[in-house]
Amino acid sequence: RVEVRKDASVRGNILTAARVACLACVAVVGCWRREPGRSTRRAQIIDGKSIASQVREEVKERVHAFKQQHDVTPCLAVVLVGQRPDSQSYVRAKAKVANEVGCRIVNVDFPDSVSEAELLRKISELNAEPSVHGILVQLPLPEGINEQRVTDAIAVHKDADGLTALNLGQLSRPTGMPLAIPCTPNGCMELLKRHDVDVSGKECVILGRSAIVGMPMALLMVRANASVKVCHRYTRDLRMACSQADVLVAAVGQPEFVQGDWIKDGAVVIDVGINRVEDSSRKRGYRLAGDVHFEKAKERASLITPVPGGVGPMTVA
């Protein structure tokens, strides 16, 4: 009996040693196969739809309280010029959300042929209308119309998009107090905040310098004490710049422009882009893609926004 027990114990030790050896071999093989510098991390997906839903509920409560206190229904005038499908889609989405939270919408539509002078006259009328509390001009505008001139014509206290020179000027000051903040950059900051991402002292890279996303995004990051680099078509080594970013915000309007190996291991990636890419396998003939190659980038990032379902819902909310 003693011999049998000894034999069983020996066999058990041998099996345990064999299992350990096998696991070690698997680990070694895994190391051999892993690409240099490639992380085994898979990013947490930032659910913009869920967060936007939370924001809408919070706004709904505030609107209800405002109505109770002042007996006034907030009203937003949305000016749409032309028939761009993307602009029409955004306007419909904004109207839906406004109604959902208890606000009133006034739609002001113009054909592509509208003159800048006529557009400015309408904005002047809306500025003077006491029942209208906010004005939003859907961008972009057709060629031949000066967007900045039209935007600056909006009364600063009715500038819903925060794009007038006065509001942007306040945003650029460390202690400035803009009456409104551009919606897409503000939505990006809200996504970071609700995922407990503190950008203070972090290296933040903004791809794109547009007036509605890139530049105000950079200003918001600076106000949050980040070290910011704004990149554009004249930046010499975009890959190198991206690889140094703790937080990367892509807003260049080019599908899957940012490749996975551009991403710093553990970085937070905010993809503002929304691009149509031809895809015959889809019923509608295309798919939506961001400015970042999502499938590759999520292998390196710690947090990443998908497209669709990331920044887009927050822009509307």
BAFI-205248 format. One record per residue (C-alpha): y, z, x. Coordinates in steps of 0.2 Angstrom, whole numbers. Last residue first. Layout:
<volos>
+-------+-------+-------+
: north :    up :  east :
+-------+-------+-------+
:     Y :     Z :     X :
...
+-------+-------+-------+
</volos>
This chain:
<volos>
+-------+-------+-------+
: north :    up :  east :
+-------+-------+-------+
:   328 :  -136 :  -135 :
:   330 :  -154 :  -133 :
:   331 :  -153 :  -114 :
:   317 :  -140 :  -114 :
:   305 :  -152 :  -123 :
:   308 :  -165 :  -110 :
:   306 :  -153 :   -95 :
:   287 :  -151 :   -97 :
:   277 :  -159 :  -111 :
:   276 :  -177 :  -105 :
:   275 :  -177 :   -90 :
:   268 :  -161 :   -83 :
:   279 :  -147 :   -74 :
:   272 :  -139 :   -59 :
:   268 :  -122 :   -52 :
:   259 :  -117 :   -36 :
:   260 :  -135 :   -29 :
:   247 :  -142 :   -17 :
:   233 :  -150 :   -28 :
:   245 :  -152 :   -42 :
:   255 :  -165 :   -32 :
:   240 :  -177 :   -32 :
:   237 :  -177 :   -50 :
:   255 :  -177 :   -55 :
:   262 :  -191 :   -44 :
:   280 :  -185 :   -46 :
:   294 :  -196 :   -54 :
:   285 :  -193 :   -71 :
:   273 :  -204 :   -80 :
:   272 :  -210 :   -98 :
:   258 :  -222 :  -103 :
:   259 :  -240 :  -109 :
:   251 :  -253 :  -120 :
:   254 :  -243 :  -137 :
:   235 :  -241 :  -139 :
:   232 :  -236 :  -121 :
:   219 :  -245 :  -110 :
:   232 :  -259 :  -106 :
:   243 :  -247 :   -96 :
:   261 :  -252 :   -92 :
:   271 :  -237 :   -85 :
:   285 :  -230 :   -95 :
:   295 :  -217 :   -86 :
:   300 :  -199 :   -89 :
:   308 :  -190 :   -74 :
:   313 :  -172 :   -73 :
:   298 :  -166 :   -63 :
:   300 :  -148 :   -58 :
:   288 :  -144 :   -43 :
:   286 :  -126 :   -36 :
:   279 :  -126 :   -19 :
:   263 :  -118 :   -14 :
:   259 :  -130 :     0 :
:   274 :  -141 :     3 :
:   273 :  -157 :    -7 :
:   275 :  -174 :     2 :
:   256 :  -176 :     3 :
:   256 :  -177 :   -16 :
:   267 :  -192 :   -17 :
:   284 :  -192 :   -25 :
:   288 :  -209 :   -33 :
:   276 :  -207 :   -47 :
:   287 :  -217 :   -58 :
:   304 :  -220 :   -52 :
:   319 :  -212 :   -62 :
:   326 :  -202 :   -48 :
:   326 :  -184 :   -55 :
:   313 :  -174 :   -45 :
:   317 :  -155 :   -43 :
:   307 :  -147 :   -28 :
:   307 :  -128 :   -25 :
:   300 :  -121 :    -9 :
:   306 :  -138 :    -1 :
:   302 :  -142 :    17 :
:   289 :  -156 :    13 :
:   302 :  -164 :     1 :
:   315 :  -166 :    15 :
:   301 :  -174 :    27 :
:   296 :  -186 :    14 :
:   313 :  -191 :    10 :
:   317 :  -196 :    28 :
:   334 :  -205 :    29 :
:   343 :  -200 :    14 :
:   353 :  -215 :     8 :
:   343 :  -217 :    -8 :
:   347 :  -199 :   -13 :
:   343 :  -181 :    -8 :
:   353 :  -165 :   -12 :
:   348 :  -150 :    -1 :
:   351 :  -133 :    -8 :
:   349 :  -115 :    -1 :
:   346 :  -105 :   -16 :
:   359 :   -91 :   -22 :
:   357 :   -93 :   -41 :
:   374 :  -101 :   -41 :
:   368 :  -113 :   -28 :
:   354 :  -118 :   -39 :
:   365 :  -121 :   -54 :
:   377 :  -132 :   -43 :
:   362 :  -142 :   -37 :
:   356 :  -145 :   -55 :
:   374 :  -150 :   -60 :
:   373 :  -163 :   -47 :
:   356 :  -170 :   -50 :
:   355 :  -170 :   -69 :
:   369 :  -177 :   -79 :
:   381 :  -183 :   -66 :
:   367 :  -191 :   -56 :
:   363 :  -185 :   -38 :
:   344 :  -188 :   -37 :
:   330 :  -178 :   -28 :
:   335 :  -160 :   -28 :
:   328 :  -150 :   -14 :
:   327 :  -131 :   -15 :
:   324 :  -120 :     1 :
:   323 :  -102 :    -6 :
:   335 :   -88 :    -2 :
:   337 :   -84 :   -21 :
:   325 :   -96 :   -31 :
:   317 :   -82 :   -40 :
:   302 :   -89 :   -50 :
:   297 :   -77 :   -64 :
:   289 :   -90 :   -74 :
:   302 :   -88 :   -88 :
:   316 :   -90 :   -75 :
:   309 :  -106 :   -68 :
:   308 :  -114 :   -85 :
:   325 :  -108 :   -90 :
:   332 :  -116 :   -74 :
:   324 :  -132 :   -79 :
:   332 :  -131 :   -96 :
:   349 :  -128 :   -89 :
:   347 :  -143 :   -78 :
:   342 :  -154 :   -93 :
:   355 :  -146 :  -105 :
:   371 :  -148 :   -95 :
:   380 :  -131 :   -96 :
:   392 :  -126 :  -109 :
:   408 :  -115 :  -110 :
:   408 :  -115 :   -91 :
:   413 :   -98 :   -83 :
:   416 :   -99 :   -65 :
:   411 :   -85 :   -53 :
:   404 :   -96 :   -39 :
:   415 :  -111 :   -44 :
:   406 :  -127 :   -47 :
:   401 :  -123 :   -65 :
:   420 :  -121 :   -69 :
:   423 :  -138 :   -63 :
:   408 :  -145 :   -73 :
:   416 :  -137 :   -88 :
:   433 :  -144 :   -85 :
:   427 :  -161 :   -79 :
:   418 :  -163 :   -96 :
:   399 :  -163 :   -95 :
:   394 :  -147 :  -103 :
:   383 :  -156 :  -115 :
:   390 :  -147 :  -131 :
:   408 :  -150 :  -126 :
:   417 :  -143 :  -141 :
:   427 :  -130 :  -132 :
:   432 :  -143 :  -119 :
:   438 :  -155 :  -131 :
:   429 :  -172 :  -129 :
:   440 :  -185 :  -120 :
:   432 :  -180 :  -104 :
:   415 :  -188 :  -109 :
:   423 :  -204 :  -114 :
:   433 :  -206 :   -98 :
:   417 :  -201 :   -88 :
:   407 :  -214 :   -97 :
:   419 :  -228 :   -94 :
:   413 :  -242 :  -106 :
:   410 :  -259 :  -100 :
:   392 :  -258 :   -98 :
:   384 :  -249 :  -113 :
:   384 :  -230 :  -113 :
:   370 :  -219 :  -105 :
:   371 :  -206 :  -113 :
:   372 :  -199 :  -130 :
:   389 :  -192 :  -134 :
:   388 :  -174 :  -140 :
:   401 :  -165 :  -149 :
:   401 :  -147 :  -155 :
:   410 :  -136 :  -168 :
:   413 :  -149 :  -182 :
:   420 :  -141 :  -197 :
:   438 :  -140 :  -189 :
:   439 :  -159 :  -187 :
:   453 :  -162 :  -174 :
:   440 :  -165 :  -159 :
:   430 :  -176 :  -171 :
:   445 :  -187 :  -174 :
:   449 :  -188 :  -155 :
:   431 :  -193 :  -153 :
:   433 :  -207 :  -165 :
:   448 :  -213 :  -157 :
:   439 :  -213 :  -140 :
:   425 :  -224 :  -147 :
:   437 :  -236 :  -154 :
:   447 :  -238 :  -137 :
:   430 :  -240 :  -128 :
:   426 :  -255 :  -139 :
:   410 :  -255 :  -150 :
:   399 :  -270 :  -146 :
:   384 :  -260 :  -143 :
:   384 :  -255 :  -161 :
:   391 :  -237 :  -166 :
:   382 :  -222 :  -174 :
:   390 :  -205 :  -178 :
:   377 :  -193 :  -184 :
:   383 :  -176 :  -191 :
:   370 :  -163 :  -189 :
:   370 :  -145 :  -197 :
:   363 :  -130 :  -188 :
:   349 :  -119 :  -195 :
:   336 :  -118 :  -181 :
:   325 :  -132 :  -188 :
:   339 :  -143 :  -193 :
:   346 :  -143 :  -175 :
:   328 :  -146 :  -169 :
:   326 :  -161 :  -180 :
:   343 :  -168 :  -175 :
:   339 :  -166 :  -157 :
:   323 :  -175 :  -158 :
:   331 :  -190 :  -168 :
:   344 :  -191 :  -155 :
:   332 :  -191 :  -141 :
:   322 :  -205 :  -149 :
:   337 :  -215 :  -152 :
:   342 :  -214 :  -134 :
:   325 :  -219 :  -128 :
:   324 :  -234 :  -140 :
:   341 :  -240 :  -135 :
:   350 :  -246 :  -151 :
:   368 :  -245 :  -147 :
:   381 :  -231 :  -146 :
:   376 :  -214 :  -152 :
:   388 :  -200 :  -156 :
:   380 :  -183 :  -161 :
:   392 :  -171 :  -170 :
:   385 :  -154 :  -170 :
:   389 :  -141 :  -184 :
:   387 :  -122 :  -184 :
:   385 :  -115 :  -202 :
:   399 :  -103 :  -206 :
:   398 :   -87 :  -216 :
:   405 :   -77 :  -200 :
:   393 :   -63 :  -198 :
:   378 :   -69 :  -208 :
:   380 :   -86 :  -202 :
:   380 :   -80 :  -184 :
:   365 :   -69 :  -187 :
:   355 :   -84 :  -193 :
:   361 :   -94 :  -178 :
:   355 :   -81 :  -166 :
:   338 :   -80 :  -175 :
:   336 :   -98 :  -174 :
:   341 :   -99 :  -156 :
:   327 :   -86 :  -152 :
:   315 :   -96 :  -162 :
:   320 :  -112 :  -153 :
:   318 :  -104 :  -136 :
:   301 :   -99 :  -140 :
:   296 :  -116 :  -145 :
:   304 :  -123 :  -129 :
:   293 :  -111 :  -119 :
:   277 :  -118 :  -128 :
:   282 :  -136 :  -126 :
:   287 :  -134 :  -108 :
:   270 :  -128 :  -103 :
:   272 :  -125 :   -84 :
:   255 :  -130 :   -77 :
:   248 :  -118 :   -64 :
:   244 :  -128 :   -48 :
:   227 :  -130 :   -41 :
:   225 :  -123 :   -24 :
:   212 :  -129 :   -11 :
:   226 :  -134 :     0 :
:   226 :  -150 :    11 :
:   233 :  -148 :    28 :
:   219 :  -158 :    37 :
:   208 :  -165 :    23 :
:   193 :  -154 :    19 :
:   176 :  -162 :    23 :
:   173 :  -152 :    39 :
:   179 :  -136 :    31 :
:   167 :  -138 :    16 :
:   153 :  -142 :    28 :
:   157 :  -125 :    36 :
:   157 :  -116 :    20 :
:   141 :  -124 :    14 :
:   133 :  -119 :    30 :
:   139 :  -101 :    28 :
:   132 :  -100 :    11 :
:   115 :  -107 :    17 :
:   114 :   -94 :    31 :
:   118 :   -80 :    19 :
:   104 :   -86 :     7 :
:    92 :   -87 :    21 :
:    97 :   -69 :    27 :
:    94 :   -63 :    10 :
:    77 :   -72 :     9 :
:    72 :   -65 :    26 :
:    77 :   -47 :    21 :
:    67 :   -48 :     5 :
:    51 :   -55 :    14 :
:    52 :   -41 :    26 :
:    54 :   -28 :    12 :
:    39 :   -36 :     3 :
:    28 :   -36 :    19 :
:    33 :   -17 :    22 :
:    28 :   -13 :     4 :
:    12 :   -22 :     6 :
:     8 :   -13 :    22 :
:    12 :     4 :    14 :
:     0 :     0 :     0 :
+-------+-------+-------+
</volos>
